[in-house]
Amino acid sequence: MAGAPGPRRSPRPDRAPSRVAEAFAAATSAGRGAFVPYLTSGFPTLVESDRLAAALCEEGADVLELGVPFSDPMADGPVIQRTTQIALDGGTTLAHVLGQAMRLRAKHGTPIVLMTYLNPVARYGAARFAEDAAAAGVNGVILVDLPPEEEPDTWRALDDAGIDTITLAAPTTDAVRLRTITARARGFLYVVARLGVTGKGGGDAGVLGLLDRCREVTTLPRCLGFGMTPETDLAPYRAHAEGIVVGSSLLEPLLASWERTKGGGEGERLEALRAMARRFHANLSAWRPR
């Protein structure tokens, strides 16, 4: 009698493993979870943002996630909302984010993922965005508010440019919907640990079941985000996920420093970010993904 079917593979069979997928595989082979830090591009200034992003690459980020500032960041909590507004007030646009990615790529091999809402991409032009992102060295894109069934030309343009399309699964995602989401996913699957917006907060009680259901339908790495802090007990997730996304807890001390020093304190922020990166690496060093 034939055995049970294995997990469905999300990437197309003719597509070679991406730089993002290879980064997760390397972390798993080393017996640790992947560290995926998030920074709001252009915060607190365009110049300092480059330095902060470079520091995370130097501190061993497995994948670097750059947030594209947008005026209505509906999935983000107060910390990222505030950093986004500061970046927008400083003039950061999608073109600036692509320029930052290009500068980082010239010096660092860390995979770069852009996290954005659809509006900036649509305004820029989806085909042009995909082409320019690929030229800048971007490896993946998270389109927070774009369902897999909508804007097929946008998804196709990213596919054709060789850019991973990273989709999100939430605790409320049912089995049928999960198959649709994972079929569109490339690089890794972003698993939302709890309902609500980004920021502090414990994981949903059902997140372990969600992580296991994800493994039933895809072999992609599962990366847990929303609410990950240095104090988060990662032990329950070690056998169920391959990495974590960290955003608000990295940005919160930087934001506090910026507002307290009224634009000064760059060295303080750089050291704080490096220290936080090292702390997360230490927490992930004993991870044993399966």
C-alpha positions in Angstrom: 0.0 0.0 0.0 1.3 3.4 -0.9 2.6 5.5 2.0 1.1 8.8 3.0 2.0 11.7 0.8 4.8 13.9 2.0 4.5 17.7 2.6 3.7 19.7 -0.5 6.6 21.8 -1.7 5.7 25.4 -2.3 8.6 26.5 -4.7 8.3 25.7 -8.3 10.3 22.5 -9.2 12.3 24.4 -11.8 13.4 27.1 -9.3 16.8 26.7 -7.7 17.0 27.3 -3.9 17.1 31.0 -3.2 19.6 32.9 -1.1 16.9 33.3 1.6 16.2 29.5 1.7 19.9 28.8 1.7 20.4 31.1 4.7 17.8 29.2 6.7 19.3 25.9 5.7 22.7 27.0 6.9 21.3 28.1 10.3 19.5 24.8 10.7 22.6 22.9 9.8 24.5 24.8 12.5 21.8 23.7 15.0 20.4 27.1 15.7 17.4 29.2 14.7 17.7 31.9 12.0 17.8 35.5 13.2 15.7 37.8 10.9 15.9 41.4 12.2 13.6 44.1 10.9 14.5 47.8 10.5 12.3 50.6 9.2 14.3 51.8 6.2 15.1 55.5 6.5 14.8 55.6 10.3 16.0 57.7 12.0 17.7 59.3 9.0 18.7 57.9 5.6 22.4 57.9 6.5 22.0 56.4 10.0 19.6 53.8 8.6 22.4 52.5 6.4 24.8 52.2 9.3 22.2 50.4 11.5 21.4 47.9 8.7 25.1 47.3 8.0 25.7 46.6 11.7 23.0 43.9 11.7 24.7 42.3 8.7 28.0 42.4 10.6 26.4 40.9 13.7 25.3 37.9 11.7 21.7 38.5 10.7 20.7 35.4 8.6 18.2 37.5 6.6 17.7 41.3 6.9 14.2 42.7 6.6 13.8 46.3 5.6 10.4 47.9 6.1 9.2 50.3 3.4 7.7 53.4 5.1 4.0 53.8 4.3 1.5 56.2 5.7 -1.1 53.6 6.8 0.9 50.7 8.4 -2.2 48.8 9.5 -0.4 45.6 10.6 2.2 47.5 12.7 2.1 48.5 16.4 3.1 51.9 17.9 6.9 51.5 17.7 7.0 50.7 14.0 4.3 53.3 13.3 6.4 56.0 15.0 9.6 55.0 13.2 7.7 54.9 10.0 6.4 58.4 10.5 9.9 59.7 11.3 11.3 58.0 8.1 8.5 59.5 6.0 9.1 63.0 7.6 12.7 62.6 6.5 11.7 62.0 2.9 12.2 58.2 2.6 10.5 56.7 -0.4 10.5 53.3 -2.0 13.2 54.5 -4.3 15.3 55.3 -1.3 14.7 51.8 0.2 15.9 50.2 -3.1 19.0 52.5 -3.0 19.7 51.3 0.6 19.4 47.7 -0.5 21.8 48.3 -3.4 24.4 49.9 -1.0 24.1 47.0 1.4 24.4 44.4 -1.3 27.6 46.0 -2.5 29.2 45.3 0.9 27.3 42.4 2.5 26.1 39.0 1.4 23.1 38.9 3.8 19.8 38.1 2.0 17.6 41.2 1.9 13.8 41.1 2.2 11.6 44.1 1.8 8.4 44.3 3.9 5.8 46.6 2.3 2.2 47.2 1.7 0.8 47.1 -1.8 0.2 50.8 -2.2 3.9 51.9 -2.6 4.5 49.0 -5.1 1.4 49.9 -7.1 2.3 53.5 -7.2 5.9 52.7 -8.3 4.6 50.2 -10.8 4.8 46.5 -10.1 6.9 45.4 -13.1 9.3 48.3 -12.6 9.5 47.6 -8.9 10.3 43.9 -9.4 13.0 44.8 -12.0 14.6 47.5 -9.9 14.4 45.4 -6.7 16.2 42.5 -8.4 18.8 44.9 -9.8 19.3 46.3 -6.3 20.0 42.9 -4.8 16.7 42.4 -3.1 16.1 38.6 -2.5 12.5 38.6 -1.2 9.4 40.7 -0.7 6.6 40.5 1.9 3.4 42.2 0.6 1.5 42.4 3.9 -1.9 43.3 2.5 -2.0 41.4 -0.8 -3.9 38.1 -0.8 -2.4 35.4 -3.1 -5.5 35.5 -5.4 -5.3 39.2 -6.2 -3.0 41.3 -8.4 -1.7 38.3 -10.4 0.5 40.6 -12.5 2.3 41.7 -9.3 3.0 38.2 -8.2 4.1 37.2 -11.7 6.5 40.1 -12.0 8.2 39.1 -8.7 8.4 35.5 -9.8 9.9 36.4 -13.1 12.5 38.6 -11.4 13.6 35.7 -9.2 12.4 37.4 -6.0 10.9 35.3 -3.2 7.3 36.1 -2.3 7.0 35.6 1.4 3.5 35.1 2.7 1.9 35.2 6.1 -0.1 32.6 8.1 -2.0 33.5 11.2 -3.5 31.5 14.1 -6.9 32.0 12.5 -5.8 30.6 9.1 -7.8 27.5 8.3 -6.5 24.4 6.5 -7.9 25.3 3.1 -6.6 28.9 3.3 -3.2 27.6 4.6 -2.7 25.6 1.4 -3.4 28.6 -0.8 -1.0 30.8 1.3 1.9 28.2 1.3 1.5 27.6 -2.4 2.3 31.2 -3.1 5.2 31.3 -0.5 8.9 31.3 -1.6 12.0 31.6 0.6 10.2 31.1 4.0 6.8 31.3 5.5 6.1 34.1 7.9 4.0 32.7 10.8 2.3 35.3 12.9 2.6 34.3 16.5 -0.6 36.1 17.7 -3.5 38.2 16.5 -3.1 42.0 16.4 -0.3 44.3 15.4 3.5 44.1 15.7 5.0 44.7 19.1 5.2 43.2 22.5 2.8 40.4 23.5 2.8 36.6 24.1 2.2 34.1 21.4 -1.3 32.7 20.7 -2.0 29.4 22.4 -2.7 27.9 19.0 0.6 28.9 17.4 2.3 25.5 17.9 -0.5 23.8 16.2 -0.3 26.3 13.3 3.4 25.7 13.0 2.9 22.0 12.7 0.0 22.4 10.2 2.4 24.5 8.1 4.9 21.7 8.0 2.1 19.3 6.8 1.7 21.4 3.6 5.1 22.9 2.9 8.8 22.2 3.4 9.6 25.9 3.5 11.3 27.2 6.7 8.8 28.6 9.2 9.7 32.0 10.7 7.8 33.2 13.8 7.1 36.9 14.2 5.0 39.5 16.0 5.9 39.9 19.7 9.4 38.3 19.8 11.5 40.0 22.5 14.8 39.1 24.3 12.7 37.9 27.2 10.5 35.6 25.0 10.9 32.0 26.0 11.8 30.4 22.7 12.0 26.8 24.1 8.4 25.9 23.2 9.1 26.8 19.5 12.5 25.1 19.0 11.1 21.9 17.5 8.4 23.7 15.5 10.0 26.7 13.7 13.3 27.5 11.9 13.7 31.1 12.9 12.2 34.3 14.3 11.5 37.8 13.0 12.4 40.6 15.5 11.2 44.2 14.8 9.7 46.3 17.6 12.0 45.1 20.3 15.0 46.1 18.2 13.5 49.5 17.3 12.1 50.5 20.7 15.4 51.4 22.3 16.6 53.2 19.1 13.4 55.2 19.0 13.7 56.1 22.7 17.2 57.2 22.2 16.3 59.3 19.1 13.5 61.1 20.9 15.5 61.6 24.1 18.6 63.0 22.4 16.6 65.0 19.8 18.6 63.6 16.9 21.9 63.0 18.7 23.1 59.7 20.2 24.0 57.8 17.0 26.8 55.9 18.6 24.5 55.0 21.5 21.9 53.6 19.1 24.5 51.6 17.1 25.9 49.9 20.2 22.4 49.2 21.5 21.5 47.5 18.3 24.6 45.4 18.2 24.0 44.3 21.8 20.4 43.3 21.0 21.5 41.3 18.0 24.1 39.4 20.1 21.5 38.7 22.7 19.1 37.2 20.2 21.9 35.1 18.6 22.6 33.7 22.1 18.9 32.9 22.6 18.8 31.1 19.3 22.1 29.2 19.6 20.5 26.2 21.3 17.6 26.0 18.8 17.0 22.5 17.5 14.7 22.7 14.5 13.3 19.6 13.0 
